Amino acid sequence: VQLQASGGGLVQSGGSLRLSCAASGSFFNINNMAWYRQAPGKHRELVARITTTGLTIYKDSVKGRFTLSRDNANNTIYLQMNSLKPEDTALYLCNAEIVIISLGSYWGQGTLVTVSS
């Protein structure tokens, strides 16, 4: 199983980026999918999570600015990030709960988001 993340980059404060994370490989099904982020010297934190039915939760500081969506047919999630702030700068990591023989948690390689002031 692989999680391929893409869409990061350098953007000015107030700008937008769209992250994608696609799962591939052999598996039975995918449960929750999520984006985490980790800034230098800080702990990894949950940004947003989405269930198979599209229910979402967000970190308080990104509510109203970030939108997480899911394409179940293509095993892909998208994180639309608007009104980006310098404090959003981090390595963004995709996570998925995937059932192969049993349920496991899988991580992608991450995509770097840098927001300049």
C-alpha positions in Angstrom: 0.0 0.0 0.0 1.3 3.5 -0.9 0.0 6.9 -0.2 1.2 9.5 -2.7 1.0 13.1 -1.5 1.4 16.1 -3.8 0.5 19.8 -4.1 2.8 21.5 -1.7 4.9 24.5 -2.5 5.9 28.1 -1.7 3.0 30.6 -1.5 2.6 34.1 -0.1 0.5 34.8 2.9 -3.1 34.9 1.9 -2.6 32.5 -1.0 -4.0 29.1 -1.7 -2.8 25.6 -2.3 -4.5 22.2 -2.9 -3.0 19.1 -1.5 -3.8 15.6 -2.9 -3.2 12.2 -1.4 -3.9 9.0 -3.4 -3.8 5.5 -2.0 -2.8 2.6 -4.2 -2.0 -1.1 -3.9 -4.0 -4.1 -2.8 -6.4 -3.6 0.1 -9.9 -4.4 1.2 -11.1 -0.9 2.0 -10.1 2.4 3.4 -11.6 3.9 6.5 -10.7 7.4 7.7 -8.2 9.5 5.8 -6.5 12.5 7.2 -3.8 15.2 6.9 -1.4 15.9 9.6 1.4 18.5 9.7 4.7 18.9 11.5 6.6 22.1 11.7 10.3 22.2 12.6 10.8 21.6 16.3 7.1 20.9 16.9 4.9 17.8 17.4 2.9 16.3 14.6 -0.7 17.6 14.7 -4.0 16.6 13.1 -5.1 19.2 10.5 -8.3 17.5 9.2 -9.8 14.0 9.0 -12.6 12.6 6.8 -14.7 9.5 7.1 -15.9 7.2 4.3 -19.2 9.1 4.3 -17.6 12.5 4.1 -17.9 13.6 7.7 -15.0 16.0 8.6 -13.2 17.4 11.6 -10.7 20.2 11.5 -8.1 21.7 13.8 -9.6 24.9 15.2 -7.0 27.2 13.6 -7.8 26.0 10.1 -11.6 26.0 10.3 -13.1 28.2 7.7 -9.9 28.3 5.7 -9.2 24.6 4.8 -11.7 22.2 3.2 -11.1 18.4 3.1 -12.9 16.3 0.5 -12.7 12.7 -0.6 -13.1 10.8 -3.9 -13.8 7.2 -2.8 -13.8 5.9 -6.3 -10.2 7.0 -6.7 -9.1 6.5 -3.1 -8.0 10.1 -3.0 -8.4 13.0 -0.6 -7.9 16.7 -1.3 -7.1 19.5 1.1 -8.0 22.9 -0.2 -6.1 25.5 1.8 -7.1 29.1 1.4 -6.0 32.3 3.3 -2.8 30.6 4.2 -0.7 32.1 7.0 3.0 31.8 7.8 2.1 29.6 10.8 0.7 27.0 8.3 4.2 26.3 7.2 5.0 22.6 7.8 5.5 19.2 6.3 2.0 17.9 5.5 1.6 14.2 5.9 -1.3 12.1 4.6 -2.6 9.2 6.8 -5.1 6.5 6.0 -6.7 3.7 8.0 -6.6 0.8 5.6 -7.9 -2.8 5.9 -5.7 -5.4 4.2 -6.0 -8.5 6.5 -6.5 -6.3 9.5 -6.9 -2.5 10.0 -3.6 -0.6 9.9 -2.5 3.0 9.8 -0.4 4.1 6.8 1.5 7.3 6.1 2.6 9.0 2.9 5.9 10.7 2.4 4.7 14.2 3.0 4.6 17.4 1.0 6.1 20.7 2.2 4.1 23.8 2.5 5.9 27.1 3.0 4.0 30.3 3.5 6.0 33.5 3.3 4.9 36.7 5.0 
